[in-house]
Amino acid sequence: MLSDPMLVSGAGLGVPIATRKTYYSAWPLHPEIRNYPRRSFLQPATFVWKGEELVFAWRQGETVMNLLGARGRPDGRAVLDIVERSLAE
């Protein structure tokens, strides 16, 4: 798990950055983002690497805001299955 409030790694991974409007609308739900220095935040993303090989990538689109979590996000079990299959190869 990675937190990237300075948005350094997210740019290199192609993870969308929430707009200023989305940032301010998220304040009541996620008050910790008030401390983010860039007044924006990365959209959810999941990556799995095996060494330097990217095995799996999922990125939330920057326009989707879902109060129950990122729409279409793979659940933990699905990601673990990908990791286990990758390790077995």
N, CA and C atoms as a LAMMPS dump frame, in Angstrom:
ITEM: TIMESTEP
0
ITEM: NUMBER OF ATOMS
267
ITEM: BOX BOUNDS ff ff ff
-5.0000000000000000e+02 5.0000000000000000e+02
-5.0000000000000000e+02 5.0000000000000000e+02
-5.0000000000000000e+02 5.0000000000000000e+02
ITEM: ATOMS id mol type element x y z
1 1 1 N 0.854 -1.164 0
2 1 2 C 0 0 0
3 1 3 C 0.898 1.224 0
4 2 1 N 0.479 2.232 -0.755
5 2 2 C 1.283 3.429 -0.9
6 2 3 C 0.401 4.66 -0.785
7 3 1 N 0.831 5.601 0.01
8 3 2 C 0.189 6.899 0.072
9 3 3 C 1.123 7.874 -0.625
10 4 1 N 0.565 8.729 -1.481
11 4 2 C 1.396 9.617 -2.294
12 4 3 C 0.831 11.034 -2.286
13 5 1 N 0.805 11.71 -1.122
14 5 2 C 0.201 13.039 -1.067
15 5 3 C 0.933 14.089 -1.905
16 6 1 N 2.197 13.865 -2.241
17 6 2 C 2.918 14.818 -3.089
18 6 3 C 2.747 14.495 -4.575
19 7 1 N 2.054 13.399 -4.882
20 7 2 C 1.716 12.989 -6.251
21 7 3 C 2.943 12.716 -7.11
22 8 1 N 3.991 12.191 -6.513
23 8 2 C 5.224 11.921 -7.243
24 8 3 C 5.145 10.589 -7.986
25 9 1 N 4.829 9.517 -7.276
26 9 2 C 4.796 8.207 -7.917
27 9 3 C 3.573 8.042 -8.805
28 10 1 N 2.474 8.669 -8.426
29 10 2 C 1.254 8.557 -9.224
30 10 3 C 1.43 9.029 -10.65
31 11 1 N 2.145 10.104 -10.848
32 11 2 C 2.371 10.627 -12.201
33 11 3 C 3.134 9.613 -13.043
34 12 1 N 4.125 8.976 -12.465
35 12 2 C 4.909 7.986 -13.195
36 12 3 C 4.136 6.727 -13.536
37 13 1 N 3.106 6.434 -12.754
38 13 2 C 2.293 5.239 -12.976
39 13 3 C 1.03 5.52 -13.783
40 14 1 N 0.829 6.77 -14.142
41 14 2 C -0.354 7.119 -14.92
42 14 3 C -1.647 7.076 -14.134
43 15 1 N -1.564 7.3 -12.829
44 15 2 C -2.756 7.3 -11.988
45 15 3 C -3.412 8.681 -12.076
46 16 1 N -4.702 8.742 -12.415
47 16 2 C -5.376 10.04 -12.52
48 16 3 C -5.365 10.802 -11.194
49 17 1 N -5.287 12.107 -11.308
50 17 2 C -5.319 12.983 -10.146
51 17 3 C -6.693 13.625 -10.084
52 18 1 N -7.309 13.59 -8.905
53 18 2 C -8.642 14.171 -8.731
54 18 3 C -8.591 15.671 -9.006
55 19 1 N -9.656 16.18 -9.529
56 19 2 C -9.747 17.607 -9.804
57 19 3 C -9.914 18.38 -8.502
58 20 1 N -9.704 19.675 -8.557
59 20 2 C -9.876 20.531 -7.385
60 20 3 C -11.314 20.429 -6.863
61 21 1 N -12.285 20.37 -7.766
62 21 2 C -13.69 20.255 -7.361
63 21 3 C -13.915 18.956 -6.577
64 22 1 N -13.376 17.849 -7.064
65 22 2 C -13.517 16.564 -6.383
66 22 3 C -12.82 16.604 -5.034
67 23 1 N -11.674 17.258 -4.974
68 23 2 C -10.925 17.369 -3.715
69 23 3 C -11.784 18.026 -2.646
70 24 1 N -12.394 19.17 -2.964
71 24 2 C -13.198 19.867 -1.96
72 24 3 C -14.49 19.113 -1.62
73 25 1 N -15.053 18.385 -2.561
74 25 2 C -16.259 17.619 -2.254
75 25 3 C -15.941 16.408 -1.382
76 26 1 N -14.696 15.96 -1.367
77 26 2 C -14.306 14.793 -0.569
78 26 3 C -13.959 15.156 0.875
79 27 1 N -13.75 16.438 1.172
80 27 2 C -13.374 16.865 2.528
81 27 3 C -14.238 16.27 3.636
82 28 1 N -15.56 16.351 3.541
83 28 2 C -16.375 15.837 4.655
84 28 3 C -16.198 14.339 4.895
85 29 1 N -15.916 13.579 3.846
86 29 2 C -15.78 12.129 3.968
87 29 3 C -14.376 11.698 4.357
88 30 1 N -13.381 12.45 3.921
89 30 2 C -11.983 12.088 4.153
90 30 3 C -11.227 13.31 4.662
91 31 1 N -11.451 13.72 5.908
92 31 2 C -10.84 14.959 6.403
93 31 3 C -9.317 14.962 6.381
94 32 1 N -8.688 13.777 6.336
95 32 2 C -7.223 13.75 6.326
96 32 3 C -6.642 14.388 5.067
97 33 1 N -7.412 14.465 3.974
98 33 2 C -6.862 15.068 2.754
99 33 3 C -6.682 16.575 2.886
100 34 1 N -7.244 17.168 3.926
101 34 2 C -7.043 18.608 4.132
102 34 3 C -5.57 18.939 4.323
103 35 1 N -4.796 17.97 4.752
104 35 2 C -3.368 18.186 4.979
105 35 3 C -2.52 17.952 3.73
106 36 1 N -3.111 17.492 2.654
107 36 2 C -2.345 17.244 1.442
108 36 3 C -1.882 18.575 0.86
109 37 1 N -0.61 18.716 0.584
110 37 2 C -0.072 20.01 0.168
111 37 3 C -0.519 20.483 -1.213
112 38 1 N -0.923 19.589 -2.093
113 38 2 C -1.234 19.998 -3.464
114 38 3 C -2.724 20.22 -3.702
115 39 1 N -3.558 20.109 -2.679
116 39 2 C -5.003 20.284 -2.798
117 39 3 C -5.597 19.383 -3.894
118 40 1 N -5.096 18.176 -3.941
119 40 2 C -5.6 17.175 -4.867
120 40 3 C -5.159 15.819 -4.332
121 41 1 N -5.656 14.762 -4.922
122 41 2 C -5.263 13.431 -4.476
123 41 3 C -5.382 12.46 -5.632
124 42 1 N -4.648 11.373 -5.525
125 42 2 C -4.693 10.344 -6.554
126 42 3 C -5.99 9.575 -6.459
127 43 1 N -6.481 9.16 -7.602
128 43 2 C -7.606 8.245 -7.62
129 43 3 C -7.084 6.862 -7.226
130 44 1 N -7.954 5.983 -6.73
131 44 2 C -7.494 4.643 -6.34
132 44 3 C -6.878 3.9 -7.519
133 45 1 N -5.884 3.095 -7.217
134 45 2 C -5.222 2.274 -8.225
135 45 3 C -4.658 1.028 -7.547
136 46 1 N -4.535 -0.037 -8.323
137 46 2 C -3.949 -1.279 -7.832
138 46 3 C -2.965 -1.775 -8.878
139 47 1 N -1.757 -2.089 -8.434
140 47 2 C -0.726 -2.625 -9.316
141 47 3 C -0.122 -3.853 -8.662
142 48 1 N 0.258 -4.827 -9.491
143 48 2 C 0.987 -6 -9.018
144 48 3 C 2.195 -6.162 -9.934
145 49 1 N 3.38 -6.211 -9.326
146 49 2 C 4.605 -6.456 -10.069
147 49 3 C 5.224 -7.77 -9.637
148 50 1 N 5.898 -8.412 -10.572
149 50 2 C 6.752 -9.553 -10.266
150 50 3 C 8.136 -9.138 -10.744
151 51 1 N 8.958 -8.75 -9.806
152 51 2 C 10.24 -8.161 -10.177
153 51 3 C 9.974 -6.837 -10.875
154 52 1 N 10.471 -6.685 -12.078
155 52 2 C 10.24 -5.463 -12.845
156 52 3 C 9.073 -5.592 -13.813
157 53 1 N 8.46 -6.765 -13.869
158 53 2 C 7.339 -7.009 -14.781
159 53 3 C 6.014 -6.596 -14.13
160 54 1 N 5.279 -5.745 -14.816
161 54 2 C 3.944 -5.367 -14.353
162 54 3 C 2.985 -6.487 -14.732
163 55 1 N 2.419 -7.133 -13.736
164 55 2 C 1.543 -8.285 -13.931
165 55 3 C 0.084 -7.85 -14.052
166 56 1 N -0.304 -6.819 -13.28
167 56 2 C -1.703 -6.385 -13.249
168 56 3 C -1.742 -4.897 -12.919
169 57 1 N -2.649 -4.195 -13.593
170 57 2 C -2.842 -2.769 -13.294
171 57 3 C -4.325 -2.432 -13.404
172 58 1 N -4.811 -1.696 -12.422
173 58 2 C -6.175 -1.161 -12.449
174 58 3 C -6.1 0.262 -11.918
175 59 1 N -6.716 1.196 -12.674
176 59 2 C -6.738 2.602 -12.266
177 59 3 C -8.167 3.111 -12.313
178 60 1 N -8.565 3.826 -11.282
179 60 2 C -9.894 4.441 -11.259
180 60 3 C -9.898 5.624 -12.21
181 61 1 N -10.959 5.76 -12.981
182 61 2 C -11.086 6.931 -13.837
183 61 3 C -11.253 8.181 -12.995
184 62 1 N -10.74 9.296 -13.46
185 62 2 C -10.729 10.496 -12.622
186 62 3 C -12.085 11.159 -12.462
187 63 1 N -13.09 10.783 -13.224
188 63 2 C -14.385 11.44 -13.094
189 63 3 C -15.369 10.674 -12.219
190 64 1 N -15.029 9.483 -11.813
191 64 2 C -15.958 8.667 -11.034
192 64 3 C -15.722 8.903 -9.546
193 65 1 N -16.771 9.297 -8.843
194 65 2 C -16.697 9.45 -7.386
195 65 3 C -17.778 8.552 -6.807
196 66 1 N -17.389 7.575 -6.048
197 66 2 C -18.324 6.601 -5.514
198 66 3 C -18.136 6.553 -4
199 67 1 N -19.142 6.93 -3.242
200 67 2 C -19.024 7.008 -1.79
201 67 3 C -18.757 5.66 -1.128
202 68 1 N -19.066 4.575 -1.807
203 68 2 C -18.854 3.246 -1.232
204 68 3 C -17.52 2.645 -1.644
205 69 1 N -16.705 3.384 -2.31
206 69 2 C -15.412 2.888 -2.79
207 69 3 C -15.321 3.059 -4.287
208 70 1 N -14.178 2.8 -4.819
209 70 2 C -13.956 2.99 -6.252
210 70 3 C -14.774 1.977 -7.051
211 71 1 N -15.496 2.473 -8.002
212 71 2 C -16.328 1.616 -8.848
213 71 3 C -15.437 0.705 -9.688
214 72 1 N -15.707 -0.582 -9.639
215 72 2 C -14.951 -1.544 -10.43
216 72 3 C -13.637 -1.976 -9.808
217 73 1 N -13.332 -1.503 -8.615
218 73 2 C -12.07 -1.858 -7.962
219 73 3 C -12.048 -3.359 -7.7
220 74 1 N -10.952 -4.031 -8.046
221 74 2 C -10.877 -5.463 -7.738
222 74 3 C -10.827 -5.66 -6.23
223 75 1 N -11.538 -6.666 -5.749
224 75 2 C -11.516 -6.888 -4.308
225 75 3 C -10.192 -7.542 -3.896
226 76 1 N -9.934 -7.53 -2.62
227 76 2 C -8.669 -8.038 -2.103
228 76 3 C -8.384 -9.476 -2.493
229 77 1 N -9.407 -10.308 -2.483
230 77 2 C -9.227 -11.722 -2.845
231 77 3 C -8.792 -11.86 -4.297
232 78 1 N -9.391 -11.075 -5.193
233 78 2 C -9.029 -11.138 -6.612
234 78 3 C -7.572 -10.726 -6.821
235 79 1 N -7.143 -9.69 -6.12
236 79 2 C -5.745 -9.242 -6.243
237 79 3 C -4.81 -10.309 -5.667
238 80 1 N -5.17 -10.89 -4.532
239 80 2 C -4.35 -11.946 -3.944
240 80 3 C -4.246 -13.146 -4.885
241 81 1 N -5.32 -13.493 -5.565
242 81 2 C -5.285 -14.587 -6.545
243 81 3 C -4.284 -14.279 -7.661
244 82 1 N -4.262 -13.037 -8.131
245 82 2 C -3.321 -12.625 -9.166
246 82 3 C -1.889 -12.77 -8.655
247 83 1 N -1.648 -12.348 -7.421
248 83 2 C -0.324 -12.457 -6.821
249 83 3 C 0.08 -13.915 -6.706
250 84 1 N -0.82 -14.745 -6.198
251 84 2 C -0.495 -16.166 -6.027
252 84 3 C -0.203 -16.849 -7.358
253 85 1 N -0.99 -16.546 -8.398
254 85 2 C -0.742 -17.13 -9.729
255 85 3 C 0.608 -16.681 -10.275
256 86 1 N 0.917 -15.41 -10.059
257 86 2 C 2.178 -14.86 -10.532
258 86 3 C 3.37 -15.539 -9.844
259 87 1 N 3.254 -15.774 -8.552
260 87 2 C 4.329 -16.408 -7.809
261 87 3 C 4.514 -17.885 -8.195
262 88 1 N 3.418 -18.527 -8.607
263 88 2 C 3.458 -19.932 -8.964
264 88 3 C 4.139 -20.161 -10.33
265 89 1 N 4.198 -19.122 -11.151
266 89 2 C 4.789 -19.266 -12.498
267 89 3 C 6.288 -19.321 -12.444
